[in-house]
Amino acid sequence: MNSKSHDQRPKGDRIAIVGAGRVGVPLAAALRDAGLVVEGPLGRGQAPGSCDAVVLCVPDAEIPAAAEAVAGAAPLVGHTSGATPLAALAAANTERFGLHPLQTFAPGSGPEAFRGAGAAVAGSTPQALDFAASLARRLGMTPFEIDEAGRAAYHAAASLASNFLVTLQAAAESIAAGAGLEPSEARALLVPLLRRTVDNLAELGPVGALTGPIARGDHATVASQRAAVEEVAPHLLDLFDELVRHTHSLAAQGASA
């Protein structure tokens, strides 16, 4: 553990990034835009030169090995995983932090992807936590603290909001084939609806944003939808039934409000 006092700790102006994937590349660019001196992104297993902090942007399963590879390089070592506890960084033998951008990064994402996003931060010490929060703010993100016990629930919520939304869109495109629409046609038509729904959700919350036949109590329409799904995409019928069940519950909250 580094024994410097909080006032003597490095300010984090020299950062090394390990991992040249979807997060590491834009993170390095964003930190440079924020005025920091950045080494990397380095390949996995590469040891950086002396710096104030190392940020590991590698797959969750590779974090322990990557932490061992950078041991001694900096007084602070962190990862960008939402689900992985800080204990995975133990081999770095230094203060540890986590900084998980609550954002989705597609291939080719740039530094602007960080601005305006939330950032889940954690630290093995108050100073490490402060560093993670400060780094998030320099990237234009809003930091919020999560504890180790809450990591799995936090990451599940993020996956449900983002990853599963993509899965639902893919399902919608499969069902739209029953109307003669190619996936690209269905996507072009459905994405504007999706964007408006997200805007309504942000403004009104889930209950207020809910529309459609379940919200109206139009059971006959829901039944005809189910029959269509069973015909054109029977492998999605269980998903449709489960979503109908949960949407009925959400609609009931609005009716009782």
Residue pairs with C-beta under 8 A, 6 or more apart in sequence:
1 94
1 95
1 125
2 9
2 75
2 76
2 94
2 95
4 75
6 126
6 127
6 130
9 75
9 127
9 131
10 52
10 53
10 75
10 76
11 52
12 36
12 52
12 53
12 76
12 131
12 134
12 135
13 35
13 36
13 37
13 52
14 36
14 37
14 38
14 39
14 51
14 52
14 53
15 31
15 36
15 37
15 38
15 39
15 51
15 52
15 53
15 54
15 55
15 135
16 38
16 39
16 40
16 42
16 48
16 49
16 51
16 53
16 54
16 55
16 70
16 73
16 74
17 24
17 27
17 28
17 31
17 38
17 39
17 40
17 41
17 42
17 54
17 55
17 57
18 24
18 40
18 41
18 42
18 43
18 44
18 46
18 48
18 54
18 55
18 56
18 57
18 58
18 66
18 69
18 70
19 41
19 42
19 44
19 56
19 57
19 58
19 66
20 40
20 41
20 42
20 43
21 57
21 58
22 105
22 106
22 107
22 109
23 57
23 80
23 101
23 105
24 40
24 41
24 57
24 58
25 41
25 109
26 105
26 109
26 110
26 111
26 113
26 114
27 41
27 55
27 57
27 80
27 101
27 111
27 114
27 139
28 38
28 40
28 41
29 110
29 111
30 111
30 113
30 114
30 139
30 140
31 38
31 138
31 139
32 38
32 111
33 111
34 138
34 139
35 138
36 138
39 48
39 49
39 51
40 46
40 48
41 57
42 48
44 58
44 62
44 66
44 69
45 65
45 66
45 69
46 69
47 69
47 70
47 73
48 54
48 70
48 73
48 74
49 73
50 73
50 74
51 73
51 74
52 74
52 75
52 76
53 74
53 75
53 76
53 77
53 78
53 97
53 131
53 135
54 70
54 73
54 74
54 76
54 77
54 78
54 92
55 78
55 79
55 80
55 99
56 63
56 66
56 67
56 70
56 77
56 78
56 79
56 80
56 89
57 79
57 80
58 66
58 79
60 81
60 83
60 84
60 88
63 79
63 81
63 84
63 88
63 89
64 88
64 89
64 90
64 91
65 91
67 77
67 79
67 88
67 89
67 90
67 91
67 92
68 91
68 92
70 77
70 92
71 91
71 92
71 93
71 94
72 93
74 94
75 94
75 95
76 94
76 95
76 96
76 97
76 128
76 131
77 89
77 92
77 94
77 95
77 96
77 97
78 89
78 96
78 97
78 98
78 99
78 128
78 132
79 88
79 89
79 98
79 99
80 98
80 99
80 100
80 101
81 88
81 98
81 100
82 100
82 102
82 120
82 151
82 154
82 155
82 158
83 151
83 152
83 155
84 98
84 151
85 148
85 151
86 96
86 97
86 98
86 122
86 123
86 124
86 148
87 148
89 96
90 96
95 123
95 124
95 125
95 127
95 128
96 123
96 124
96 128
97 121
97 122
97 123
97 124
97 128
97 129
97 131
97 132
98 120
98 121
98 122
98 123
98 132
99 119
99 120
99 121
99 132
99 135
99 136
99 143
100 119
100 120
100 121
101 113
101 114
101 117
101 118
101 119
101 139
101 141
102 117
102 118
102 119
102 120
102 158
103 113
103 114
103 117
103 118
104 162
105 113
114 139
114 140
114 141
115 139
115 140
115 141
116 140
116 141
116 142
117 140
117 141
117 142
118 141
118 142
118 143
118 144
119 132
119 133
119 136
119 139
119 141
119 142
119 143
119 144
120 143
120 144
120 145
120 146
120 154
121 129
121 132
121 133
121 136
121 143
121 144
121 145
121 146
122 129
122 132
122 145
122 146
122 147
122 148
123 129
123 130
123 131
123 132
129 145
132 143
133 143
133 145
136 142
136 143
137 143
146 154
169 187
169 190
169 191
169 194
171 233
171 236
171 239
172 186
172 190
173 181
173 183
173 186
173 187
173 190
174 183
174 232
174 233
174 236
175 228
175 229
175 232
175 233
175 236
176 183
176 185
176 186
176 189
176 190
177 183
177 186
177 232
177 233
178 228
178 231
178 232
178 233
181 189
197 209
200 208
200 209
201 209
203 209
206 250
207 250
207 253
207 254
207 257
208 254
210 247
210 250
210 251
210 254
213 219
213 221
213 222
213 225
214 222
214 244
214 247
214 248
214 251
215 247
215 251
215 254
217 251
222 244
225 240
226 237
226 240
226 241
226 244
229 236
229 237
229 240
230 237
